[in-house]
Amino acid sequence: MKNIQTKIYTLFSLALLLTTIASCDDFLNIEPKDSLSTSDDVIVDKASTESALRGLYSALGDAGYYGTSFQSIGYLSGDNIQWTGSQSQVQEFINHKVNGDNATISAAWNAIYRTINRANNVIAAVPGIADPTLTEALRNQYLGEAYFVRALAYFDLARTWGGVPVVTAPTKIAGDNQSIPKSSVVQTYAQVLSDLENAESLLPETTDRYRATKKTAWALKARYYLYQQDYDKAEEYASKLIADSKYRLVKPFNSFFALNARGSDESILELFYNGTTEVNTHRNQWQPQTNGGTRQWAPNDALVALVNNAAIGGTRSTLVVKDNQNRWYGNLYYRTPASDPSYIIRIAELYLIRAEARAKLENLEGALEDLNAVRARADIAPSTATTQDDILLAIEDERRIEFALEPHRWFDLVRTGRADDILNVTESFRLVLPIPAEQILVDGDIVKQNEGY
């Protein structure tokens, strides 16, 4: 996508400018099937609705969202990754001293709101479409997908920034949805649940690794309830996926990503990139120069030691590889061209969600059963933990290795209150990131900066 430099008119203008102005033929340097204008006559029939859905998933996989920037916040802020480059704004995440003018948080914020705006357009337009080929079942499915993606977007906003402006109407022209104040974090999460309830009621109970279904909504609900510390519900929804024969812990561990694998039984939701018009920019950040990348972030010494310890990492040692200069690099994203999937939800997460929920509910035997299922897949001996505290710590450690190169570690330590102990984040306000400075400049009287920044 071309760099777009223009004056920011409203809080959501960057998101707006990437989804509007249909008359500008060269405004977006993307394939027509991925573009979505918000003019009133765009989503008018089945074909244009399907085009809008493609644009919605394209926004979800954008470099600013699950393509790179948002994911990088989740693992650069943890304790697994080191920055090998020279840009101080990336080091801010590792040092836990992120400033409001950080380019990564700006890119992620704008990409997430752009995704929300595309979802809002689908939700607003589809109920009124009078096209006989758009059956009631398809209408519900498309609406459900939009609700699911919006739920995921607000979930990611809430766990990264806390309370944020909640926009549920399309932004079509500069001035629409202007001066919407921040909702509280409770209200933002309430929007997530509302959208998930709508998605669950509308989506078909089918299996699709690349698009949202009722099962995908159940998986995100399990994650949502874990974050809300509603352990009964977290266990209930995780169990729905674990009991489904369509999902399983594939073995060996790297079966879900090695040898150009796609859509394995491990995946509940992954994003597809074709490597030409749709590129996963993650690959270039991880791969070394000899493979055409930059290796600007890499596994740190602590992670390398953990994954290469047969009793801890097991077969997950395949996540890291040495280059011709004897340097370790992450190998989850490796394909040429850059068509690696982005993994949003895997069945391993549901096992560890249920393990944690069961441990919190003092079902220690059940917790160990789920924890050991993940360990067995990695060819690791069963956990020797016996007490509730020890089992919870074992689950935390397992999540660190299982999702070492995925965006979980920082969010896990924040939600469990362990960021101070593990990362020495002593200033509690830094457990959420600052609102991008450009947004405060636009509408600072309405949208207040997060406390402490």
Secondary structure, DSSP 8 states (H G I E B T S, - for coil): ---------STTHHHHHTT--TT-TTS--S-GGG----STTSS-SHHHHHHHHHHHHHHHTSIIIIITHHHHHHHHTTTSEEE-SS-HHHHHHHHT---TT-HHHHHHHHHHHHHHHHHHHHHHHGGG---TTS-HHHHHHHHHHHHHHHHHHHHHHHHHHSS-B---S---STTTTTT--B--HHHHHHHHHHHHHHHHHHS-S---SSS--HHHHHHHHHHHHHHTT-HHHHHHHHHHHHT-TT----SSGGGGTGGG--S-TTEEEEE---SSSS--THHHHHS-GGGT----EEE-HHHHHHHTSTTTTGGGGGGEEE-TTS-EEE-SS--SSS---EEEEEHHHHHHHHHHHHHHTT-HHHHHHHHHHHHHHTT-------SHHHHHHHHHHHHHHHTTTSTTHHHHHHHTT-HHHHH----GGGGS----HHHHHHHTTTS---TT-
